[in-house]
Amino acid sequence: MQTESAMTVRDVAGYLNVDEKTVYRLAKRGELPGFKVAGSWRFKRADLDAWIDQQKQVAQNSSEGGQ
């Protein structure tokens, strides 16, 4: 069984194509699934993928509700 490496803020910023400040802001607000290790934010790719799917669902539901 291979364990998944935790992603850094820089990794996540590249993965989501956003600025690192955006990753910090979302993580601090609890809007982006992450955890701290020795004071540094870390993220699991599977958690991010689930979060992306959730965001897509929210966007789809809000666009359907406006029709």
N, C-alpha and C positions, 0 to 999 in steps of 0.2 A: 504494500500500500504506500503510495507516494503522498506526502503531505504537501499542501499548498502553501507557498510562501506568502507572507503578509506583504501588501503593497504599501509603499510610502506615499506621502502627499504628492510628491513629484510624479510617481507612477500613476496615481489616480488622476492627476491633472492632465497628463498625457492621454490616458485612457478615455476620459470624458471630454477631452479637448476644451478645457477651461483653464483659467488662471489658478495658480496654487492658492492665492488668497481666497478664491471662491470655495475651494475644497476646505480650507481652514474654517471659513465662515459657516458653511453648511454643517460641518462636523461639530463645531462648537454649539450650534443651535439644535443639534440632535436630528437634523434633517437628512444627514448622510450617515449610513451605518458604519461606524468605526469604533476603535478602542485605542487607549493609550498604553504604551509600553515605555516605561522609564521617562515619561513626559512627552513622548513623541507619538503622533497619530499613526495608526496602522489600519489597514483595511483588507478584507478578504474579497477576492474577485467574485466569488459566488454570492456574497452579500450585496455587492455592487450590482451584479447582474439582476438579482431579485429586485433591488431598489429601482433599477432602470425599467423593468417590466411593470412595476407598480406605478411609476411616473407615467408610463405610456397609457396604462389603463385609466388613470385619473384624467389625463388629457383627452382621451377618447370619450370618456363619460361626460366631461364638461362640454365637449364640442357637440355631442349628441343632444344634450339637454338644452342647448341654445337654438336648436332647429325648430 
